[in-house]
Amino acid sequence: VQLVESGGGLVEPGGSLRLSCAASGFTFSNYHMRWYRQAPGKGRDLVAFISSTGGSTNYADSVKGRFTISRDNAKNTLYLQMNSLKPEDTAVYYCNAMGSGTYWGQGTQVTVSS
C-alpha cells in the first residue's frame, strides 16, 4: 500500500497550489479520503474529507471557501486545490485513506511566505 503526496512548495500569500496524492496497493474507490496538516510544534489537524464516490465533502472552518478536495477514482488520485493561501496554512500536508484499513502518505511541505 502506498500513498504518495506531491505538489507542495513555497508560495507567496494569496497564491495557489494543488496537491496530489497517488494511491496504490488497495481499492482506492472503496475508501473515504482525507487531507490533514501538521504545522511545526502542533498536532495533526483534519483539513478536508471526501467520500469514496466523491459525492460528499467537508472542510475545516479555516479553509472553507479557499480549498477544494476532489478525487479521480479512475486515476487512483486525490487532490487538494488550495487558493488564497495564508501564512497560517504553512504545514506538512498528509493524505489519509480510511476503509477496511487506515493508510497515510509521507507528507508534502507547504510554505506560505513572502
MOPAC internal coordinates of N, CA, C and O (Angstrom, degrees):
PM7 1SCF
backbone

  N    0.0000 0     0.00 0     0.00 0    0    0    0
  C    1.4596 1     0.00 0     0.00 0    1    0    0
  C    1.5205 1   109.52 1     0.00 0    2    1    0
  O    1.2310 1   121.01 1   -47.33 1    3    2    1
  N    1.3233 1   115.66 1   132.67 1    3    2    1
  C    1.4571 1   120.08 1   178.12 1    5    3    2
  C    1.5153 1   110.57 1  -140.85 1    6    5    3
  O    1.2310 1   121.50 1   -41.66 1    7    6    5
  N    1.3367 1   114.74 1   138.34 1    7    6    5
  C    1.4573 1   123.16 1   167.27 1    9    7    6
  C    1.5181 1   106.30 1  -125.43 1   10    9    7
  O    1.2310 1   120.29 1   -59.69 1   11   10    9
  N    1.3198 1   117.05 1   120.31 1   11   10    9
  C    1.4532 1   121.12 1  -175.30 1   13   11   10
  C    1.5277 1   109.13 1  -122.78 1   14   13   11
  O    1.2310 1   121.37 1   -69.08 1   15   14   13
  N    1.3412 1   114.98 1   110.92 1   15   14   13
  C    1.4621 1   120.43 1   178.75 1   17   15   14
  C    1.5217 1   110.53 1   -84.43 1   18   17   15
  O    1.2310 1   121.01 1   -28.94 1   19   18   17
  N    1.3181 1   115.67 1   151.06 1   19   18   17
  C    1.4572 1   122.17 1   174.58 1   21   19   18
  C    1.5257 1   108.61 1  -153.81 1   22   21   19
  O    1.2310 1   121.29 1   -11.56 1   23   22   21
  N    1.3352 1   115.14 1   168.44 1   23   22   21
  C    1.4554 1   119.93 1   175.65 1   25   23   22
  C    1.5136 1   115.40 1   102.78 1   26   25   23
  O    1.2310 1   120.09 1   174.96 1   27   26   25
  N    1.3262 1   117.43 1    -5.04 1   27   26   25
  C    1.4512 1   119.56 1   178.22 1   29   27   26
  C    1.5282 1   111.33 1   -72.21 1   30   29   27
  O    1.2310 1   121.25 1    -5.94 1   31   30   29
  N    1.3359 1   115.21 1   174.06 1   31   30   29
  C    1.4553 1   119.72 1   178.87 1   33   31   30
  C    1.5053 1   111.57 1   161.22 1   34   33   31
  O    1.2310 1   121.53 1    13.30 1   35   34   33
  N    1.3165 1   114.67 1  -166.70 1   35   34   33
  C    1.4684 1   122.50 1   179.60 1   37   35   34
  C    1.5270 1   108.46 1  -100.42 1   38   37   35
  O    1.2310 1   120.79 1   -50.71 1   39   38   37
  N    1.3217 1   116.10 1   129.29 1   39   38   37
  C    1.4626 1   120.97 1  -179.50 1   41   39   38
  C    1.5264 1   108.45 1  -141.33 1   42   41   39
  O    1.2310 1   120.71 1   -30.61 1   43   42   41
  N    1.3144 1   116.24 1   149.39 1   43   42   41
  C    1.4666 1   120.99 1   178.34 1   45   43   42
  C    1.5308 1   110.06 1   -77.71 1   46   45   43
  O    1.2310 1   120.59 1   -25.07 1   47   46   45
  N    1.3155 1   116.48 1   154.93 1   47   46   45
  C    1.4797 1   119.15 1   175.38 1   49   47   46
  C    1.5178 1   110.74 1   -54.02 1   50   49   47
  O    1.2310 1   121.16 1   -42.20 1   51   50   49
  N    1.3252 1   115.39 1   137.80 1   51   50   49
  C    1.4579 1   121.03 1  -176.83 1   53   51   50
  C    1.5105 1   113.97 1    90.81 1   54   53   51
  O    1.2310 1   120.51 1   170.50 1   55   54   53
  N    1.3116 1   116.62 1    -9.50 1   55   54   53
  C    1.4486 1   121.05 1  -178.52 1   57   55   54
  C    1.5171 1   113.07 1   -82.80 1   58   57   55
  O    1.2310 1   121.47 1     3.96 1   59   58   57
  N    1.3345 1   114.80 1  -176.04 1   59   58   57
  C    1.4634 1   121.72 1  -176.44 1   61   59   58
  C    1.5208 1   110.73 1  -132.37 1   62   61   59
  O    1.2310 1   121.65 1   -27.87 1   63   62   61
  N    1.3184 1   114.45 1   152.13 1   63   62   61
  C    1.4589 1   122.40 1   171.44 1   65   63   62
  C    1.5164 1   107.85 1  -144.02 1   66   65   63
  O    1.2310 1   120.51 1   -26.89 1   67   66   65
  N    1.3174 1   116.64 1   153.11 1   67   66   65
  C    1.4568 1   121.23 1   170.51 1   69   67   66
  C    1.5158 1   109.45 1  -122.49 1   70   69   67
  O    1.2310 1   121.05 1   -61.47 1   71   70   69
  N    1.3099 1   115.59 1   118.53 1   71   70   69
  C    1.4509 1   121.67 1   176.68 1   73   71   70
  C    1.5187 1   109.69 1   -90.20 1   74   73   71
  O    1.2310 1   121.06 1   -33.23 1   75   74   73
  N    1.3240 1   115.57 1   146.77 1   75   74   73
  C    1.4587 1   121.98 1   174.23 1   77   75   74
  C    1.5182 1   109.32 1  -124.99 1   78   77   75
  O    1.2310 1   121.07 1   -27.00 1   79   78   77
  N    1.3106 1   115.56 1   153.00 1   79   78   77
  C    1.4611 1   121.95 1   176.15 1   81   79   78
  C    1.5270 1   106.83 1  -137.01 1   82   81   79
  O    1.2310 1   120.89 1   -71.61 1   83   82   81
  N    1.3222 1   115.91 1   108.39 1   83   82   81
  C    1.4556 1   121.20 1   179.98 1   85   83   82
  C    1.5198 1   109.78 1   -90.08 1   86   85   83
  O    1.2310 1   120.90 1   -54.03 1   87   86   85
  N    1.3157 1   115.88 1   125.97 1   87   86   85
  C    1.4608 1   121.78 1  -176.15 1   89   87   86
  C    1.5212 1   111.00 1  -107.74 1   90   89   87
  O    1.2310 1   120.90 1   -35.33 1   91   90   89
  N    1.3263 1   115.88 1   144.67 1   91   90   89
  C    1.4594 1   121.13 1   175.53 1   93   91   90
  C    1.5211 1   109.40 1  -154.22 1   94   93   91
  O    1.2310 1   120.95 1   -23.46 1   95   94   93
  N    1.3165 1   115.79 1   156.54 1   95   94   93
  C    1.4530 1   120.79 1   175.43 1   97   95   94
  C    1.5107 1   115.52 1    89.68 1   98   97   95
  O    1.2310 1   120.44 1  -179.80 1   99   98   97
  N    1.3226 1   116.76 1     0.20 1   99   98   97
  C    1.4631 1   120.56 1   175.99 1  101   99   98
  C    1.5319 1   107.61 1  -151.90 1  102  101   99
  O    1.2310 1   120.93 1   -11.44 1  103  102  101
  N    1.3262 1   115.83 1   168.56 1  103  102  101
  C    1.4656 1   120.41 1  -177.35 1  105  103  102
  C    1.5178 1   108.92 1   -82.95 1  106  105  103
  O    1.2310 1   121.33 1   -88.75 1  107  106  105
  N    1.3143 1   115.06 1    91.25 1  107  106  105
  C    1.4672 1   123.19 1  -173.17 1  109  107  106
  C    1.5229 1   111.69 1   -52.39 1  110  109  107
  O    1.2310 1   120.27 1   138.29 1  111  110  109
  N    1.3207 1   117.08 1   -41.71 1  111  110  109
  C    1.4601 1   121.04 1  -174.17 1  113  111  110
  C    1.5284 1   113.04 1   -68.52 1  114  113  111
  O    1.2310 1   119.98 1   169.35 1  115  114  113
  N    1.3296 1   117.64 1   -10.65 1  115  114  113
  C    1.4647 1   121.48 1   178.11 1  117  115  114
  C    1.5265 1   113.11 1   -92.36 1  118  117  115
  O    1.2310 1   120.71 1   175.71 1  119  118  117
  N    1.3292 1   116.25 1    -4.29 1  119  118  117
  C    1.4592 1   120.76 1  -171.35 1  121  119  118
  C    1.5223 1   112.35 1  -112.02 1  122  121  119
  O    1.2310 1   121.44 1   -47.29 1  123  122  121
  N    1.3389 1   114.85 1   132.71 1  123  122  121
  C    1.4527 1   119.30 1   163.91 1  125  123  122
  C    1.5247 1   107.96 1   -67.95 1  126  125  123
  O    1.2310 1   120.58 1   -31.32 1  127  126  125
  N    1.3317 1   116.49 1   148.68 1  127  126  125
  C    1.4553 1   120.73 1  -176.31 1  129  127  126
  C    1.5179 1   110.36 1  -128.61 1  130  129  127
  O    1.2310 1   121.34 1   -29.87 1  131  130  129
  N    1.3105 1   115.04 1   150.13 1  131  130  129
  C    1.4657 1   121.63 1   179.72 1  133  131  130
  C    1.5232 1   110.71 1  -139.11 1  134  133  131
  O    1.2310 1   121.28 1   -28.25 1  135  134  133
  N    1.3042 1   115.16 1   151.75 1  135  134  133
  C    1.4616 1   122.26 1   166.14 1  137  135  134
  C    1.5245 1   107.64 1  -108.52 1  138  137  135
  O    1.2310 1   121.34 1   -46.28 1  139  138  137
  N    1.3116 1   115.05 1   133.72 1  139  138  137
  C    1.4552 1   123.03 1   173.58 1  141  139  138
  C    1.5269 1   107.62 1  -120.08 1  142  141  139
  O    1.2310 1   121.36 1   -15.88 1  143  142  141
  N    1.3224 1   115.01 1   164.12 1  143  142  141
  C    1.4628 1   119.58 1   171.56 1  145  143  142
  C    1.5116 1   110.22 1  -143.17 1  146  145  143
  O    1.2310 1   121.92 1   -27.07 1  147  146  145
  N    1.3343 1   113.94 1   152.93 1  147  146  145
  C    1.4552 1   120.58 1   179.32 1  149  147  146
  C    1.5146 1   109.04 1  -136.05 1  150  149  147
  O    1.2310 1   121.37 1   -65.60 1  151  150  149
  N    1.3268 1   114.98 1   114.40 1  151  150  149
  C    1.4548 1   121.07 1   177.30 1  153  151  150
  C    1.5220 1   108.97 1   -84.65 1  154  153  151
  O    1.2310 1   119.90 1   -21.47 1  155  154  153
  N    1.3292 1   117.80 1   158.53 1  155  154  153
  C    1.4680 1   120.73 1  -179.33 1  157  155  154
  C    1.5262 1   111.70 1   -54.91 1  158  157  155
  O    1.2310 1   120.79 1   -50.98 1  159  158  157
  N    1.3222 1   116.09 1   129.02 1  159  158  157
  C    1.4578 1   120.93 1   177.04 1  161  159  158
  C    1.5072 1   115.45 1    75.85 1  162  161  159
  O    1.2310 1   120.21 1  -172.00 1  163  162  161
  N    1.3432 1   117.21 1     8.00 1  163  162  161
  C    1.4676 1   120.67 1  -177.47 1  165  163  162
  C    1.5231 1   110.49 1  -124.25 1  166  165  163
  O    1.2310 1   121.14 1    -9.81 1  167  166  165
  N    1.3267 1   115.42 1   170.19 1  167  166  165
  C    1.4485 1   120.74 1   178.05 1  169  167  166
  C    1.5128 1   112.30 1   -78.62 1  170  169  167
  O    1.2310 1   120.91 1    -5.63 1  171  170  169
  N    1.3261 1   115.87 1   174.37 1  171  170  169
  C    1.4586 1   121.62 1   179.76 1  173  171  170
  C    1.5278 1   108.93 1   -87.66 1  174  173  171
  O    1.2310 1   120.91 1   -57.56 1  175  174  173
  N    1.3178 1   115.86 1   122.44 1  175  174  173
  C    1.4642 1   121.76 1  -174.85 1  177  175  174
  C    1.5184 1   111.33 1  -111.76 1  178  177  175
  O    1.2310 1   121.08 1   -37.16 1  179  178  177
  N    1.3260 1   115.54 1   142.84 1  179  178  177
  C    1.4568 1   121.34 1   176.10 1  181  179  178
  C    1.5236 1   109.73 1   -72.34 1  182  181  179
  O    1.2310 1   120.82 1   -49.00 1  183  182  181
  N    1.3165 1   116.03 1   131.00 1  183  182  181
  C    1.4554 1   121.98 1   179.51 1  185  183  182
  C    1.5237 1   111.20 1  -103.31 1  186  185  183
  O    1.2310 1   120.82 1   131.01 1  187  186  185
  N    1.3468 1   116.04 1   -48.99 1  187  186  185
  C    1.4612 1   119.49 1  -175.26 1  189  187  186
  C    1.5153 1   109.91 1  -155.95 1  190  189  187
  O    1.2310 1   121.45 1   -26.80 1  191  190  189
  N    1.3172 1   114.82 1   153.20 1  191  190  189
  C    1.4707 1   123.81 1  -179.68 1  193  191  190
  C    1.5206 1   108.81 1  -129.32 1  194  193  191
  O    1.2310 1   121.19 1   -35.12 1  195  194  193
  N    1.3467 1   115.33 1   144.88 1  195  194  193
  C    1.4557 1   120.10 1   171.66 1  197  195  194
  C    1.5179 1   107.87 1  -140.72 1  198  197  195
  O    1.2310 1   120.77 1   -43.47 1  199  198  197
  N    1.3180 1   116.13 1   136.53 1  199  198  197
  C    1.4516 1   120.17 1  -179.38 1  201  199  198
  C    1.5295 1   110.77 1   -72.30 1  202  201  199
  O    1.2310 1   120.76 1   -10.02 1  203  202  201
  N    1.3137 1   116.14 1   169.98 1  203  202  201
  C    1.4618 1   120.95 1  -174.21 1  205  203  202
  C    1.5353 1   112.79 1   -60.46 1  206  205  203
  O    1.2310 1   120.74 1   146.25 1  207  206  205
  N    1.3271 1   116.19 1   -33.75 1  207  206  205
  C    1.4666 1   119.72 1   179.63 1  209  207  206
  C    1.5265 1   113.22 1   -89.77 1  210  209  207
  O    1.2310 1   121.06 1   169.97 1  211  210  209
  N    1.3237 1   115.58 1   -10.03 1  211  210  209
  C    1.4570 1   119.65 1  -175.03 1  213  211  210
  C    1.5177 1   113.85 1    85.56 1  214  213  211
  O    1.2310 1   120.53 1  -177.99 1  215  214  213
  N    1.3119 1   116.59 1     2.01 1  215  214  213
  C    1.4487 1   119.89 1  -175.06 1  217  215  214
  C    1.5159 1   115.42 1   -79.83 1  218  217  215
  O    1.2310 1   120.72 1   167.60 1  219  218  217
  N    1.3297 1   116.23 1   -12.40 1  219  218  217
  C    1.4644 1   120.29 1  -178.87 1  221  219  218
  C    1.5194 1   109.34 1  -135.08 1  222  221  219
  O    1.2310 1   120.76 1   -46.18 1  223  222  221
  N    1.3214 1   116.16 1   133.82 1  223  222  221
  C    1.4632 1   121.55 1   177.34 1  225  223  222
  C    1.5257 1   109.45 1  -135.26 1  226  225  223
  O    1.2310 1   121.35 1   -26.46 1  227  226  225
  N    1.3125 1   115.02 1   153.54 1  227  226  225
  C    1.4642 1   122.14 1   174.10 1  229  227  226
  C    1.5127 1   109.31 1  -144.51 1  230  229  227
  O    1.2310 1   121.29 1   -26.93 1  231  230  229
  N    1.3379 1   115.13 1   153.07 1  231  230  229
  C    1.4627 1   120.08 1  -176.57 1  233  231  230
  C    1.5181 1   110.91 1  -135.82 1  234  233  231
  O    1.2310 1   121.02 1   -29.57 1  235  234  233
  N    1.3214 1   115.65 1   150.43 1  235  234  233
  C    1.4556 1   120.51 1   168.75 1  237  235  234
  C    1.5281 1   108.62 1   -64.50 1  238  237  235
  O    1.2310 1   120.90 1   -33.36 1  239  238  237
  N    1.3117 1   115.89 1   146.64 1  239  238  237
  C    1.4641 1   119.67 1  -178.75 1  241  239  238
  C    1.5315 1   111.81 1   -56.22 1  242  241  239
  O    1.2310 1   120.66 1   146.56 1  243  242  241
  N    1.3159 1   116.34 1   -33.44 1  243  242  241
  C    1.4581 1   121.03 1  -175.14 1  245  243  242
  C    1.5262 1   113.32 1   -68.05 1  246  245  243
  O    1.2310 1   119.88 1   162.69 1  247  246  245
  N    1.3322 1   117.84 1   -17.31 1  247  246  245
  C    1.4719 1   120.25 1  -177.34 1  249  247  246
  C    1.5268 1   113.26 1  -119.51 1  250  249  247
  O    1.2310 1   120.19 1   176.04 1  251  250  249
  N    1.3224 1   117.24 1    -3.96 1  251  250  249
  C    1.4675 1   120.17 1  -179.40 1  253  251  250
  C    1.5170 1   111.00 1   -56.55 1  254  253  251
  O    1.2310 1   121.32 1   -46.20 1  255  254  253
  N    1.3284 1   115.08 1   133.80 1  255  254  253
  C    1.4560 1   120.26 1   179.19 1  257  255  254
  C    1.5143 1   113.58 1    86.12 1  258  257  255
  O    1.2310 1   120.28 1   168.79 1  259  258  257
  N    1.3368 1   117.08 1   -11.21 1  259  258  257
  C    1.4711 1   120.65 1  -179.66 1  261  259  258
  C    1.5320 1   112.27 1  -115.93 1  262  261  259
  O    1.2310 1   120.28 1   145.92 1  263  262  261
  N    1.3175 1   117.07 1   -34.08 1  263  262  261
  C    1.4697 1   122.36 1  -177.91 1  265  263  262
  C    1.5204 1   109.61 1  -109.02 1  266  265  263
  O    1.2310 1   121.21 1   -31.91 1  267  266  265
  N    1.3303 1   115.30 1   148.09 1  267  266  265
  C    1.4656 1   121.75 1   176.00 1  269  267  266
  C    1.5207 1   109.52 1  -134.02 1  270  269  267
  O    1.2310 1   120.74 1   -56.99 1  271  270  269
  N    1.3134 1   116.19 1   123.01 1  271  270  269
  C    1.4640 1   121.50 1   176.16 1  273  271  270
  C    1.5251 1   108.30 1   -95.34 1  274  273  271
  O    1.2310 1   121.05 1   -38.92 1  275  274  273
  N    1.3230 1   115.59 1   141.08 1  275  274  273
  C    1.4616 1   120.29 1   177.63 1  277  275  274
  C    1.5221 1   108.70 1  -152.22 1  278  277  275
  O    1.2310 1   121.02 1    -9.87 1  279  278  277
  N    1.3234 1   115.66 1   170.13 1  279  278  277
  C    1.4539 1   119.75 1   179.87 1  281  279  278
  C    1.5162 1   109.00 1  -148.99 1  282  281  279
  O    1.2310 1   121.70 1   -25.97 1  283  282  281
  N    1.3275 1   114.36 1   154.03 1  283  282  281
  C    1.4557 1   121.97 1   173.31 1  285  283  282
  C    1.5208 1   106.61 1  -125.26 1  286  285  283
  O    1.2310 1   120.63 1   -80.43 1  287  286  285
  N    1.3136 1   116.40 1    99.57 1  287  286  285
  C    1.4644 1   119.89 1  -175.96 1  289  287  286
  C    1.5248 1   112.26 1   -68.18 1  290  289  287
  O    1.2310 1   120.04 1   156.32 1  291  290  289
  N    1.3181 1   117.53 1   -23.68 1  291  290  289
  C    1.4682 1   119.92 1   176.61 1  293  291  290
  C    1.5287 1   111.15 1   -70.93 1  294  293  291
  O    1.2310 1   120.84 1   152.41 1  295  294  293
  N    1.3250 1   116.00 1   -27.59 1  295  294  293
  C    1.4669 1   120.65 1  -179.97 1  297  295  294
  C    1.5229 1   112.72 1  -104.68 1  298  297  295
  O    1.2310 1   120.43 1  -176.98 1  299  298  297
  N    1.3362 1   116.78 1     3.02 1  299  298  297
  C    1.4708 1   120.95 1  -179.19 1  301  299  298
  C    1.5267 1   111.84 1    52.51 1  302  301  299
  O    1.2310 1   121.06 1  -134.69 1  303  302  301
  N    1.3063 1   115.58 1    45.31 1  303  302  301
  C    1.4527 1   120.08 1  -174.81 1  305  303  302
  C    1.5268 1   111.38 1  -135.02 1  306  305  303
  O    1.2310 1   121.78 1   -42.01 1  307  306  305
  N    1.3102 1   114.19 1   137.99 1  307  306  305
  C    1.4572 1   124.16 1   176.49 1  309  307  306
  C    1.5266 1   108.34 1  -107.97 1  310  309  307
  O    1.2310 1   120.34 1   -34.59 1  311  310  309
  N    1.3350 1   116.96 1   145.41 1  311  310  309
  C    1.4547 1   121.05 1  -179.04 1  313  311  310
  C    1.5274 1   111.18 1  -129.18 1  314  313  311
  O    1.2310 1   121.49 1   -23.42 1  315  314  313
  N    1.3176 1   114.75 1   156.58 1  315  314  313
  C    1.4572 1   120.86 1   169.53 1  317  315  314
  C    1.5276 1   107.05 1  -139.68 1  318  317  315
  O    1.2310 1   120.71 1   -71.88 1  319  318  317
  N    1.3155 1   116.25 1   108.12 1  319  318  317
  C    1.4621 1   121.83 1   175.13 1  321  319  318
  C    1.5193 1   108.26 1   -87.08 1  322  321  319
  O    1.2310 1   120.82 1   -58.37 1  323  322  321
  N    1.3191 1   116.04 1   121.63 1  323  322  321
  C    1.4600 1   121.27 1  -176.33 1  325  323  322
  C    1.5238 1   108.96 1  -117.77 1  326  325  323
  O    1.2310 1   120.73 1   -63.57 1  327  326  325
  N    1.3176 1   116.21 1   116.43 1  327  326  325
  C    1.4645 1   122.23 1   179.28 1  329  327  326
  C    1.5254 1   110.01 1  -116.06 1  330  329  327
  O    1.2310 1   120.89 1   -14.81 1  331  330  329
  N    1.3122 1   115.91 1   165.19 1  331  330  329
  C    1.4720 1   122.12 1   178.13 1  333  331  330
  C    1.5229 1   111.06 1    48.54 1  334  333  331
  O    1.2310 1   120.98 1  -131.61 1  335  334  333
  N    1.3082 1   115.72 1    48.39 1  335  334  333
  C    1.4710 1   120.58 1  -175.25 1  337  335  334
  C    1.5184 1   111.41 1   -64.84 1  338  337  335
  O    1.2310 1   121.72 1   -34.52 1  339  338  337
  N    1.3280 1   114.31 1   145.48 1  339  338  337
  C    1.4641 1   123.14 1  -179.33 1  341  339  338
  C    1.5265 1   109.06 1  -120.73 1  342  341  339
  O    1.2310 1   120.14 1   -22.76 1  343  342  341
  N    1.3320 1   117.34 1   157.24 1  343  342  341
  C    1.4718 1   119.15 1   177.15 1  345  343  342
  C    1.5272 1   112.89 1   -55.08 1  346  345  343
  O    1.2310 1   120.11 1   146.91 1  347  346  345
  N    1.3208 1   117.39 1   -33.09 1  347  346  345
  C    1.4696 1   120.22 1   179.90 1  349  347  346
  C    1.5227 1   113.65 1   -72.23 1  350  349  347
  O    1.2310 1   119.88 1   174.61 1  351  350  349
  N    1.3348 1   117.84 1    -5.39 1  351  350  349
  C    1.4597 1   121.00 1   172.96 1  353  351  350
  C    1.5260 1   111.81 1   -83.40 1  354  353  351
  O    1.2310 1   120.27 1   174.17 1  355  354  353
  N    1.3212 1   117.09 1    -5.83 1  355  354  353
  C    1.4628 1   121.05 1   179.04 1  357  355  354
  C    1.5180 1   110.45 1   -61.33 1  358  357  355
  O    1.2310 1   120.87 1   -55.86 1  359  358  357
  N    1.3257 1   115.94 1   124.14 1  359  358  357
  C    1.4642 1   121.24 1  -176.34 1  361  359  358
  C    1.5244 1   108.80 1  -178.01 1  362  361  359
  O    1.2310 1   121.40 1    -9.34 1  363  362  361
  N    1.3257 1   114.92 1   170.66 1  363  362  361
  C    1.4617 1   120.53 1   165.89 1  365  363  362
  C    1.5255 1   106.54 1   -89.88 1  366  365  363
  O    1.2310 1   120.78 1   -50.90 1  367  366  365
  N    1.3094 1   116.12 1   129.10 1  367  366  365
  C    1.4653 1   122.27 1  -177.72 1  369  367  366
  C    1.5268 1   109.21 1  -104.03 1  370  369  367
  O    1.2310 1   121.50 1   -48.19 1  371  370  369
  N    1.3316 1   114.74 1   131.81 1  371  370  369
  C    1.4653 1   121.97 1  -177.66 1  373  371  370
  C    1.5172 1   109.90 1  -121.97 1  374  373  371
  O    1.2310 1   120.77 1   -39.13 1  375  374  373
  N    1.3299 1   116.14 1   140.87 1  375  374  373
  C    1.4600 1   118.42 1   168.95 1  377  375  374
  C    1.5237 1   108.80 1   -97.25 1  378  377  375
  O    1.2310 1   121.62 1   -28.76 1  379  378  377
  N    1.3140 1   114.50 1   151.24 1  379  378  377
  C    1.4609 1   122.18 1  -174.96 1  381  379  378
  C    1.5151 1   108.96 1  -137.80 1  382  381  379
  O    1.2310 1   121.08 1   -44.01 1  383  382  381
  N    1.3284 1   115.53 1   135.99 1  383  382  381
  C    1.4609 1   121.71 1   176.18 1  385  383  382
  C    1.5244 1   108.02 1  -115.49 1  386  385  383
  O    1.2310 1   121.16 1   -48.64 1  387  386  385
  N    1.3233 1   115.38 1   131.36 1  387  386  385
  C    1.4612 1   119.06 1  -179.80 1  389  387  386
  C    1.5224 1   109.08 1  -132.00 1  390  389  387
  O    1.2310 1   121.37 1   -59.19 1  391  390  389
  N    1.3441 1   114.99 1   120.81 1  391  390  389
  C    1.4556 1   120.97 1   178.78 1  393  391  390
  C    1.5102 1   107.14 1  -159.87 1  394  393  391
  O    1.2310 1   120.40 1    59.26 1  395  394  393
  N    1.3167 1   116.84 1  -120.74 1  395  394  393
  C    1.4569 1   118.81 1   174.98 1  397  395  394
  C    1.5213 1   110.88 1   -71.51 1  398  397  395
  O    1.2310 1   120.15 1   161.13 1  399  398  397
  N    1.3088 1   117.31 1   -18.87 1  399  398  397
  C    1.4540 1   123.91 1   172.43 1  401  399  398
  C    1.5232 1   109.02 1  -133.55 1  402  401  399
  O    1.2310 1   120.65 1    -3.44 1  403  402  401
  N    1.3190 1   116.36 1   176.56 1  403  402  401
  C    1.4650 1   121.26 1   176.14 1  405  403  402
  C    1.5152 1   108.57 1  -128.07 1  406  405  403
  O    1.2310 1   120.78 1   -52.31 1  407  406  405
  N    1.3479 1   116.11 1   127.69 1  407  406  405
  C    1.4551 1   120.55 1  -175.24 1  409  407  406
  C    1.5220 1   110.21 1  -131.93 1  410  409  407
  O    1.2310 1   121.25 1   -31.02 1  411  410  409
  N    1.3293 1   115.22 1   148.98 1  411  410  409
  C    1.4599 1   123.01 1   179.84 1  413  411  410
  C    1.5257 1   110.10 1  -127.61 1  414  413  411
  O    1.2310 1   121.31 1   -32.68 1  415  414  413
  N    1.3371 1   115.10 1   147.32 1  415  414  413
  C    1.4474 1   120.03 1   169.14 1  417  415  414
  C    1.5179 1   110.55 1   -85.56 1  418  417  415
  O    1.2310 1   121.17 1     0.71 1  419  418  417
  N    1.3417 1   115.36 1  -179.29 1  419  418  417
  C    1.4637 1   120.54 1  -176.41 1  421  419  418
  C    1.5237 1   112.17 1   -87.80 1  422  421  419
  O    1.2310 1   120.75 1   166.91 1  423  422  421
  N    1.3425 1   116.18 1   -13.09 1  423  422  421
  C    1.4604 1   121.18 1   177.72 1  425  423  422
  C    1.5149 1   113.45 1    96.28 1  426  425  423
  O    1.2310 1   121.32 1   -26.31 1  427  426  425
  N    1.3137 1   115.09 1   153.69 1  427  426  425
  C    1.4588 1   122.20 1   174.88 1  429  427  426
  C    1.5279 1   108.38 1  -135.92 1  430  429  427
  O    1.2310 1   120.67 1   -45.01 1  431  430  429
  N    1.3192 1   116.33 1   134.99 1  431  430  429
  C    1.4648 1   121.38 1  -174.74 1  433  431  430
  C    1.5210 1   110.50 1   -81.43 1  434  433  431
  O    1.2310 1   120.94 1   -48.72 1  435  434  433
  N    1.3164 1   115.82 1   131.28 1  435  434  433
  C    1.4621 1   122.85 1   172.02 1  437  435  434
  C    1.5241 1   107.48 1  -119.15 1  438  437  435
  O    1.2310 1   120.82 1   -56.95 1  439  438  437
  N    1.3205 1   116.03 1   123.05 1  439  438  437
  C    1.4591 1   121.48 1   178.92 1  441  439  438
  C    1.5175 1   108.94 1  -123.23 1  442  441  439
  O    1.2310 1   121.05 1   -57.47 1  443  442  441
  N    1.3265 1   115.60 1   122.53 1  443  442  441
  C    1.4664 1   121.47 1   179.89 1  445  443  442
  C    1.5224 1   107.36 1  -111.29 1  446  445  443
  O    1.2310 1   120.90 1   -70.11 1  447  446  445
  N    1.3170 1   115.88 1   109.89 1  447  446  445
  C    1.4558 1   120.67 1  -174.45 1  449  447  446
  C    1.5160 1   110.02 1  -159.46 1  450  449  447
  O    1.2310 1   121.07 1   -32.05 1  451  450  449
  N    1.3272 1   115.56 1   147.95 1  451  450  449
  C    1.4606 1   120.31 1   174.90 1  453  451  450
  C    1.5256 1   109.99 1   -94.85 1  454  453  451
  O    1.2310 1   120.10 1   180.00 1  455  454  453

